[in-house]
Amino acid sequence: MANPFDLAGTRALVTGGGSGLGFAMALGLARAGARVVLNGRNRIKLAQAVEALAGEGLDASLAPFDVTDAAAVAAGVANIESALGPVDILVNNAAMNQRKPLEQFTPDEWRALMAANLDGPFLVTRALLPAMKARRRGKIINVCSLASDLGRPNIVPYAASKGALRMLTRSLAVELAPSNIQVNGIAPGFFKTEMNAPLIADAEFSAWVARRTPAGRWGEPGEIAGAAVFLASSAADYVTGHL
C-alpha cells in the first residue's frame, strides 16, 4: 500500500466527539480520509463540531445518543449502519470525572462514573461487533488515561474505571484477534481540555505538570490525533492489546 495511514473509504464513530480530545481525534481521522460520525448527548455541540469539519471540506455527521443506555446505543448504531454502512473504526472516548475524596462519593455518583467510563465502551463495542466480525475487519480504540496505571488522590473512581478499561482493551484484543479486529488504547497525558479546566487554572498544579512532563507543558488536543490515526490505519494491523 502506498500510504498505510490512508483512511479513505472507512467509517469512524467517535463517542464524546463534540469537543476536546474526541473532536481532535475525529478531525485527525477525517483529515486522513475517514467519514466520521460524532456521538454525544449535546446535539448543539455535535452540530457545531460537524459544521467545523464540514468547513474544511471533511465528511462528518452526528449521532446523538447516550452511550450508557443500552437501548439508545442499539438504536443509534442501527441508524448509523442503515444510513452509512458498517463502522470500521470505533473510538471509545466519552468519559466523565469528578474530583473529591472517596468517602464523599455517593453510590449514585460512583455508578454514574462507571456507567460513562466503562459501561459505555462495553455497550458501544458490543453493538458494533457483529458487523465487524462478519466483515473480519475492525479497529477499536479505547481512550484510557494515565490513571489506568498511575494512582493519584481524589480521582479514585475515575482511576478504577480507567484501569478496568485498560484490561477490557487487553482482554478484548486477545478475544477478537481471530476475527482480525485490533483493539488498542490511548492513555493521554495532561491535555488542555474542558475536563481539565480546573487543573489548568491551578498555577501550582500546572507547574507540577510542567516539571513532570518531558515537553514541560500541557498537551494541545490536536497532538493526540496522530496516535488515533495510526491505530485506526492498516499501519497498525499487527498492533493489538497495547496502550
N, C-alpha and C positions, 0 to 999 in steps of 0.2 A: 504494500500500500504506500502510495506517495506521501500521504500525510496521516500518520496513525492517530493524530489528535483531531481529525476532522469528524464532526458530529452531524454532518448533513444527512437528512433523511431520518433522523431519530426524533423521538418524542420524550420529553423530560418533564416529570412532575416534581415541583419543589414545594414542600409544605413550609408554612411560615415564610412564603416568598415575597410578601409585600414590602418588606423593609429589611434593614440590617444585613447580616451575613446571608440570609436567604435570598434577598434581592441581588446581592453581589454575585452569588453563585449562579443564579438564574441568568443574570446578564452575561457572565462568562460562558455559560453553556450556549446561550443564544448566539453570542458572537462567534462561537465555534461551529455554528450551523444547526444546532438543535431547535426544534419547535418546543417552546417551553409553556408549561401550564403552571400558573401561580396559584397556590392554595393558601387560604387563611380564613379567618372568621369576619374580618372587616372588609366588606365589599368595596367601600370607598377607597381604602388604602390599596387594595388589589387593583382597582381600576386605574388609579394614578400610576401604579407601578407598570401595568400593561401599557399605558399611554407613553410612559418614559421609554419603554423598549420599542414601541412602535415608532417613536420619534427618531430612532436610529435605523429604522427600516427592518427591525427584527420581528420574528414571528412569535407572538405571545398571546395567550388567552388566560382567563381566570376561572377558577373552580372554587367558589366559596363553600366550604363545609367544615364542620368541627371534627378534627381527627380523633377526638376522644369518644365520639358517638358512633358505635358500630354500624347502625343503620344508615347514618348520614355518610359514612365512609363508603359503604357498599353502593349506595345510590350515586355518590359523587364519582367513584371510579367507573361505574357502569356508564354514566353520562359521558365521561372523557373518552372511554373506549368506543362508545357508539358514535361520537362526533368526530374524533380524530384518529382512532385506531389504538392498538395496544401501546402501552407505555414501555419504553426501552430503558429509561433511566429514572430511578426514584431517589430523591434527596430528602431524607427524613430530617428536617431542620427545625420544625415547630417545637418550641420549648418555653418554659417559664422558670423563674427563680424567685425566691423570697429569702430575705436575709434576717435571721434572728436566732437566738439560742434555741436548741432543740425543745426544751421544756415549754417554750412559748408557742410552739406549733400545735394547732388543734388537729384532731384526726381528720376533719374535713379538708384542712389546708394540706396536710400530708397526702391525702388521697388525690386532691386536685393536681398537685405537683407530679405525682406518679402517673396520673392519667395523661397529662400533657407530654411528659418526657419519655415515658416507657410504653404506656398503652397505645399512644398514637402511632409510633413506629410499628408496633406489632399489628395494629388493625390495618394500617395502610399497606404494609408489606404483604400481609395475608391476602388482602383483596386483589393485589396485583400479581401474585404468584401463579395462579392458574394460566394466565396468558403468557407469562414469561416462560413457564415450564413447557407449555405447548410449542412455543417457538424456539426453545432451547437457546434463549438469549436474554440477558438482563444485567443491569448494573444497579446495585443498591448501595447508597452512600449514607451512612448514619452520622449525623453531626453530634459527636460526643463532647468532650471537654477535657481540659487539664484536670478537672475534678474527677474524671474517670479513674485517675491514678493518684492524684495529689490531695491530701487532706488539708482542709482549711476550716477555721471556725465559722459558725453562723450560717453555713450552707449545707448542713448535714443531709437533709432530704434531697437536695439537688445533687450532691455528690453521690448519694446512694442510687439515685435514678440513673445518673450518667455512668456509674460503674456497672449497673445492670445492662445498660445499652451497649457498653463495651463487650460484655460477654454474649449478649444477643448477637452482636456483629460477628464475633469469632465463631460461635456455635453454628449460626446460620450459614456462614461461609462454608463450613465443612458439609453441612446438610445439603446445600444447594450446588456444590461443586459438580456432582454428576450430571446436573441439568445445565451446565455451562453458564451459571449465573454467579457473578462475582459480588461479594459483599465486603465492603471496607468502611472504615470510619475516618473522620477527620476530627482531631482533638485541638480546637483552636486555642491559641494563647490569649493574650489580653488585647481585644479589639475594641475600637471605638464604635459601640452600638448603643441603641436605646436602652437595652437591658443593663448595660454597664454605666449608664449616665451618672448615677450617684457616686460610683467609684472614680470616674474620670474627674468629677468635680472636687474630689477629695485630694488636696495637694499632697498630703502625706502618703496616701495610697499610690498616687501617680508617680511619686518619687521612688517608692518601693518597686513599682513595675519597671521603671527606667533602670534601676540598679540590678534587677534580677534577669532582665531580658537582654540577650546579646545585642539586639539592634538599639537598645537604650531608649525605647519609646513604645507607645501603644501602636498596635497594628491598624492599618486602614482597611475597611471592609473589602475593598477590591483586591487586596493582596491574598485573599483566600481562594479567589476564583480559579487560579491555575491548578491547585490541588484537586478541585472538583472536576475540572475538565479532564485532567489526566485519568482520574479514577473512573470517569464515565466513558472513556475512549477505548479503542482497541489497543492502545499502547499499554493498557493495564490488564490485558486478557489473562496474564499469568500471575496477577496480583490479587490475592483474596485473603480475608481474615486479618487484615492489618489496620492499625490506627496510625 
